[in-house]
Amino acid sequence: MRNNARIDRRTALKGLGVSLALPFMESMGFASAVKGKMAKPPVRLGFMYMPHGVIMDQFWPASPESFLTTPPPALESLRPVLDQCLLMKGISGVPISPFNGAPHALELSTWLTAQLPDADRRSEINIAISADQIAANYVGALTSLPSLELATMPQTHKENQEGLNEGYYSHCSYRSPTQALPAETNPRSVLNRLFGKSDKPGQSLQADPLDRQMLDLVIGGAKDLRRKLPQMDQHKLDEYLDSVRAVERRIAAIEYRQKEAAMEKAGMASSKRKASDSPPIEIKIPVGDKRSEYMQVMCDLNVLAFQTDTTRVSTYIGSTPNGVSYPELGFNDTHHSQTHHNNEAVKSGKVAAITAFNISQFAYMVKKMASLKEGDGTLLDNCIMMWGSGLEDGNKHSRENLPFIIAGKGGGTINTGKFLPNIKGNQGDLLTTLLACAGVPLDRPIGIATKQISEMKVGI
């Protein structure tokens, strides 16, 4: 494309005060592009968490050779993109002494910090800046949002282990050693935040949701822009706008079902609701509803945030170490309780089913990324997505061999399509290496790190 035909990366569709970020297109350039040259798409970093560890023989491949051809049951949902994934066995967690009685407070809080809290200030938040926020400090100025923190549900667990602050149970992101970042659990709020519609003073989101008529006007404005784009970018713009609409429809469908149920419970006829009404209620996780729908909406929003370059760093706490159950899987036993039923839960397959369910949500997200073209490759090619847990075995609370899945090529820096069974490293080593692969300079290793893991890098 001719240089004088290029459109600015920050071009947005606008209508009556509403703007909508656009996906990266060939006729755009990213921030800090070299004049006269098309900038390489940036690397995005995403982290998705599940508590309580895994059933090891259901998670690890039988051999490096079988990784791509016969993956273990827990990884079956990732089969279409295993060539874009990396597994490494041998990553140890942070030793938790002197907090041996607080495994659940520390499995999440140390996951991205690779460091223990301050033992002399247990009742306060005092740990370390997390890896995601180290990255956000470096790349955040180039995007609308420095980082995005998501969760499936709020943390309600109350347990005073070793006198540690309750915030350690529910946060994995720390902007500073003393400032934990809360995660957003409401997809509607995330959607409004991504697309720049903020609340008016004194007015809640449920009273002022994203107006579909405004979205219609914005999408209508795409027609003028579309005529100026080459054919490849026209297809990409169409695909992106369709995905925006799809997310909006899915959120509306969940809200609609909840409002219908509330109206019926109150004895009101559901016909009183007009199809054009904006749903006024806040999204919450309803008892008995499908958690996968909420998780997939959050995953879609994460994909959109990366696709539009609205942010380059995200965390998603898919589940928390409290009394979470999975009735969608056919049983109401809580995740935590099942990990302590010794061999009975293993025999019943419930823990394995919960693990496979959570990994399938991660697989949903990375497969969508792999389907979206960006630059000379796909969105996933330019991402580093990490799924993992802060425990190895939920029954024993062991941390010697933490489960991690890395998806995405990191802009060509990650050596994917492999299972490396004999890695010697720790949680800090892994995080330090991931940030280095993302191009984030570090003045010191993260947490307990002592080195970078060279085996996971391309060309080494």
N, C-alpha and C positions, 0 to 999 in steps of 0.2 A: 504494500500500500504506500502511496506517496506521502511524504512527511507532512505536507500541507493539508492532507485530508484526515490526519489523525485527530481524534477527539480526546479531550482531557479525561484522565482516569476518574476525576471527581465529578464528572457529569452525572446529574441525577434527573429523574423524571419528576416534574413538579405540577401540582394542581391545587389551587385554593389553600395554600399554606402547608400542603402535605408533600413530602418528597420521598422517593423510593430509590435506594441504592441499586446500582446496576452490577451485574456480574462482570468479571474480567473478560474483555473481548480483544481480538487481534488489533482493532483500531484504537485501543487504549494503551496507556503505559502505566506501570505501577510507580509509586513514589520512589524518588531517587533514581529515575531512569537516566542513563547517559544520553546526552543530547544527540539526536540523529540516529539512535539505536533503540530497538525495542528491549525494554527491561525484562529480565527473566522473572517469571512469577515468583512471589515470595514463598518461603516455607512457613506453613502453619503448624502449631503444636496443639494437640488435643489429648486430654487425659480422662479416662473413664474408669470408675472404681466400683468394686464389689467387695463386701466384707467377708470374713470367716474362712477364707482359703478355699481349696478345691479338694476333690478326691483325686489323688495323684495318678493312679493308674487309668483314670478316665480323662486326664488332661494331657499328659506327656506322650508324645509319639513313641512307638516301639523302637524306632531307629531313625537316623537322619534320612535314610533312603525311603522310608515309608511315609514321611511327613506329607508329601504332596499327593501320594496315591491312595493311602489308607489312613487318613487322619483319625485320631481317637474320637470317641463320641462327643466330648465336650466341644470339639472344634469343627464338627460336621457342618455347621451353618456357615463357616468361613471357607468351605471347600472352593467356591468359585474364585476366591481372591487369595488363596494360600500362597500363590506365587508372588504376591505383593506383601506377604507377612514374614515376620522373623520371630522365632522362638528361641530362647536361651535358657538352659537349665543350669543352675548354679549361682543365681543372684541371691545373696543373703540380705536379710533385713537388718535394721538397727538393733543391736543387743539392748534389751530394755532394763537391765539392772541399773539402778536400784528400784525400778518401778515394776517388779515382777508380778505384782497383784493387779496391774492395770493393762492387760493385753488389749482390751477393746478401746480404751481411751487412746492408746498409742498406735493401733494398727492404721487408723486414718490420719492422725495428726503427723506421723512421721513419714507417711507415704511419699509426699513431695518435698519434705524438708530434709529427710535422711538425718535427722538429729533429734535428740531427746529434749524434752522441756527442761527448764532450769529447775533443779531439784530444790533450790532454796526459795523458790517463789511458786510453789505448786498450785496455790489457789488462784493465781493470775495466769493470763495468757502470756507466756514468755518462752518462745521456742526458736524459730529462725524464719527468715524470709523463704518462701517456697519456690520451687523451680519454675513454676508457671509465672510467678510474679517477677522473678529475675528476668525471664524472657520478656514479660510485658513492659518492664522498665526500659528495655532496649528497643523494642519495636512498637510499643504502644502509641508513641507520638505520631506514627505514620497512619493510624487508623482512627475511626470515630470512637471506638471503644478499646481501651487498652487491653481488656480481657473480659471474658464472659464466664460467670460461675453459675452452674445449673445443678439441680438436684431433682429427684423424682418425688420426694416427700420431705416435709420438715422433720427434724430430729426431735423426738419427744422422750427419748430414753433418759432417765435420771438415775445415775449411779455414781457414787463418790468413791472411785477406786484410787487408792493411794493418796487421797486428798487432792487429786488433780481437778483443775477447772473443767466444768461440764462442756465448755466450748471445744475441748479436744475430741469429744465424741462426734461432733457434727461439722467440723471444718477441715478441709485439706489445703486451702489456699490462705496464705499469710502474706499480707502486703509488707509487713515489717515483723520483727520478732514479737511484738506486742499487739498487733492488729490483725485479727482474723477476718476474712472476707466472707459474708454470708452468701449462700447460694439461692438463686431464684427457683421457686417450685411452680410458679404459675406461667403456663405457656403464653397466655394473653399478655402478661406483663413483659415477657421476653420479646414477643412480637412487636409491641409498642416501643420497647426500648431500641430494638434493632432498626425500626423504621422511623425513629425520630419523633414519635408523638408522645409528649409528656403530659402528665396530669396537670390540670389547673389547680391553683391553690384551693385547698379545702374540698376538692372533688376527687373521689376515688376512681380507680380504673374501671370498676364495675359499673360506675355511673357514666363513664366517658370512654367506652371501648373504641377500638379502631373502627371507624365508620366505613362500611362497605362501599357507600356511594363515593367517598373520597378515594378509596382504592380504585374504583371504576374509572374515576377521572384521571388518576395518575396513569393507569394502564392504557387508557385511551390516548394519552399524550405520547405513548411509545410509537404510535403510528407515524408521526412526523420524524422521529429519530430513526425509525426503521428504514425509511426511504434513503437515508444518507449512508447506510451501512452496506458493506459487501455481503454477498449471499451467506457466507459462513457465519458472520456475526448476526445476520438476521435470524438464522436458525437458533443460534445460541440465545439471543434475546427472547425469542418465542418460548424456548425451553425454560428459561429462567422465570418468565412471567407466569407460565403454566404452573411451575413449582410453587411460586408465591401464592397463587390461587388455591393450590392443593392443600397447602398448610393451613390457609385461612378456612377452607371448607372443613378440614378435619377438626380444628379447634371448635368451630361452630357446631359441628355434629355432636361432640362431647358435651358442650354447653347445653345444646338443645335437649339431649337425653336427660341431663340432670334437672333442667327446668321443668320438663314434662313430669318427671318423678315428683318434684317438689309441689307442682300444681295439683297432681293427683292426690298426694298426701294431704294437701290442704282442702281437698274437696272441690277444686276448681276444674272446670272443663278445659282440656288442653286446646280446644278450638278457639279460646280467647286469645291465644298467641298468634300474631300475624307473622307471616313468613318473612316480611321485610324488617321486623323488629331486630335490633341489635341485642343479643343476649346480655342481660344485666348482671348475671351472677359470676362470681369468681370461680375459676377452676380449682377444684380440690380432688384429692384421691378418694373416690367413693368406695365404701365397703362392697366387695363383690364385683366391682367393675374391672375391666381388663387393664392391667397395669401396662401391658405392651403398647396400648394406644397412646398412653401418656408418654412413655419412654420414646416411642417413635416420633411423636410430635417434637419432643425436645431434641432428638437427634436431627430431625429435619431443620429445626431452627439453627442448630449448630452448623449444619452443612450450609445453610443460606448465609450465615454470618461469615463463614470462610469464603464462600463463593463470591460474595460481594466485597470482600476485603474490608468488612466492617470491623472485624477483629482478626488477629492472627494467633490468639492464645485462648484456650478454653479448658474448663474442667467440668466434669459431669459426675456427680455422686449418684450412680444408678440405684444404689441401695445403701442403707445405713445400718450400723451394728445395734439395732434395737429389735423390737418384737415384730418384724416384718414377716408377713405370710404371703403365700402365692396361691390363692384359691383358683386362679386361672389354670393351674397345673393339676387340679383335681384333688387337692388336699389343703387343709387349713393350718397345718403345723408350721410354727415359725421357723425361719431360717436358723436363728441362733440355737433354739432348742434341739433342732435336728442334728446340728453339728456335735452335740453332747450326748447323743444316744448311742455312742460307740458303734459297734458293728451293725446294730439293727437298722439304723438309718442308711448305712451304706448298702445293706442287703435290700432294703426297700427301694433304693434308687432315688430317694427324695432330694438328698443333697446334690447328687449328680444332676438331677432334673433342674434344680434351681440354678446351678452353675451354667448348664447348657442354655437355659432361658436367658440369663444375663449376657452371656457371650453372643447369643443370637441377636440381641438388641445392638450390641457393638457391631456385629456383622451387617446388620441392616444399614447402619450408618456408613461403614466403609465401602460397602457394595454400591451405595448411592453415590458416594464420592468417586468411585471408580467408573461410574457411568457418565460422569460429567466431564466434557472436554474442556481443557484449559491449556492455552499455549500450544506446545507441540505434544502434549500428553493429556493427562486427566487431572482432576482436582486432587485425587488421592496421590498421584505422583509427586505433588508439591506439598504433601502433608506428612507429619509424623504423628500417628495416633497410637496412644498407649492404653491398653486395657490391663488391669491387674488388681491384686488384692494385697492387703498389708499383713496377711497371715498365710503361712504355707498350709497348715492343717488346723481347721477350726476346733477340733476336739482336743488336740494337744497344745494349741496356741503356739505351735512352732513357727520359726521365722528363718530357718536356715536355707530354704530353697523356695523363694517366693515365685508365684506364677505371674508371668508377664506375657502379653502379646503386643508386638510392635507391628503396625500396619502402615503402609505408605513408604515411598522411596526417599522422602525428605529432599526433593529436588535433585536426586541422583547421588545422595550421600550414604544411604542405608543399603546394606547388602541383604536383599529380601529373598524369599523363596527357600529359606533354609531353617533347619532345626540344629542348633548348636548345643549338644548335650553336656559338654564339659567345661563350661565357662567358669572362671574363678573371678568373682567380683562381688560387689555389694550394691545396695540400693543407690548410694551416692554416686558410685562409679557409673551406673546406668544413666542416672539423671544428668550427670556432667557430660557424658558422651552424647546424649540426645540433644542437649542445648548446643554443644559444639557442632553437631551435624546440622542444626537449624541456623547456624551462623551467628549464634549469640556469644560474644566474647565474655570470658570469665576471668576475674582477677584472682580467684581461688576456687578450689573444688567445692562441690556442694556437700554439706554435712560431713559424713564419715568417709567420703570418697578419697581414694589415694591415687587413682589413675583413670584413664579412659579405656573403654573396652574396644580394642582395635579390631577384634574379629567381626564386629557388626558393621564396620565401615567399608565402603566401596574402595577398591584399589589397595587394600592393606591385607 
